Amino acid sequence: MEEFILSSEDLRDGKIWIVKLLYLSSLVETRLEARRLISQGEVTVDRERMLDVNAEVVIKDGTILKVGKFSFCKIKIISSQI
């Protein structure tokens, strides 16, 4: 399974806007495409269907992000502190 590395700087209190997450992970090419796919019910986070384009989702190490039937990735969070 492909791994997407997310910086802890992108999270706010352990959450991130679902549209931004899809765009950063490169599972969609544009934020508009992300909004459309969410509205159509094609996006899941840890098997929970996302239907709200304004949702902020809690992300932890190992979270599975899926778009459609065949596009998915496992999220790995790295600390940006030195």
C-alpha positions as a printed NumPy array, in Angstrom:
array([[  0.   ,   0.   ,   0.   ],
       [  1.303,   3.423,  -0.923],
       [  2.251,   5.637,   2.009],
       [  1.621,   9.378,   2.147],
       [  3.837,  11.341,   4.515],
       [  2.016,  14.196,   6.225],
       [  3.873,  16.815,   8.225],
       [  2.561,  17.539,  11.711],
       [  2.627,  21.224,  10.675],
       [ -0.33 ,  20.54 ,   8.352],
       [ -2.441,  19.4  ,  11.314],
       [ -4.302,  21.695,  13.687],
       [ -5.076,  19.924,  16.975],
       [ -4.667,  16.606,  15.164],
       [ -7.214,  17.56 ,  12.482],
       [ -7.062,  18.608,   8.844],
       [ -9.636,  19.82 ,   6.322],
       [-10.647,  16.825,   4.204],
       [-10.3  ,  18.718,   0.9  ],
       [ -6.763,  19.813,   1.793],
       [ -5.845,  16.268,   2.815],
       [ -7.016,  14.825,  -0.504],
       [ -5.12 ,  17.493,  -2.445],
       [ -1.883,  17.099,  -0.443],
       [ -2.004,  13.316,  -0.798],
       [ -2.178,  13.647,  -4.621],
       [ -5.22 ,  11.378,  -4.785],
       [ -6.96 ,  14.249,  -6.617],
       [ -5.534,  16.826,  -9.002],
       [ -7.585,  19.817,  -7.843],
       [ -9.479,  20.931,  -4.777],
       [-12.602,  21.196,  -6.923],
       [-12.272,  17.527,  -7.837],
       [-11.898,  16.716,  -4.124],
       [-15.12 ,  18.597,  -3.308],
       [-16.994,  16.796,  -6.091],
       [-15.834,  13.356,  -4.994],
       [-16.719,  14.055,  -1.36 ],
       [-20.197,  15.254,  -2.377],
       [-20.681,  12.055,  -4.38 ],
       [-19.713,   9.893,  -1.397],
       [-16.55 ,   8.545,  -3.014],
       [-14.186,   9.396,  -0.123],
       [-13.613,   7.378,   3.04 ],
       [-11.276,   7.866,   5.984],
       [-10.725,   4.643,   7.947],
       [-13.855,   3.175,   6.31 ],
       [-16.005,   6.155,   7.366],
       [-17.69 ,   7.818,   4.381],
       [-17.09 ,  11.565,   4.133],
       [-20.042,  13.586,   2.809],
       [-19.299,  17.072,   4.2  ],
       [-16.792,  19.116,   2.151],
       [-16.213,  21.343,   5.191],
       [-15.337,  18.47 ,   7.524],
       [-12.137,  18.429,   9.505],
       [-11.002,  14.883,  10.126],
       [ -8.882,  13.511,  12.949],
       [ -5.732,  11.968,  11.534],
       [ -3.451,   9.539,  13.289],
       [ -0.502,   7.506,  12.104],
       [ -1.782,   4.661,   9.926],
       [ -5.069,   6.283,   8.872],
       [ -6.317,   4.887,   5.543],
       [ -7.569,   7.422,   2.993],
       [ -9.557,   6.046,   0.044],
       [-11.   ,   7.702,  -3.07 ],
       [-13.234,   5.584,  -5.293],
       [-12.537,   1.871,  -5.594],
       [ -8.856,   1.784,  -6.437],
       [ -7.121,   4.942,  -5.113],
       [ -5.983,   4.78 ,  -1.52 ],
       [ -3.025,   5.434,   0.747],
       [ -1.869,   4.995,   4.314],
       [ -0.987,   8.221,   6.128],
       [  2.25 ,   8.492,   8.062],
       [  2.691,  11.579,  10.222],
       [  6.168,  12.971,  10.722],
       [  7.129,  15.528,  13.291],
       [  8.535,  18.721,  11.845],
       [ 10.417,  19.564,  15.049],
       [ 14.188,  19.276,  14.969]])
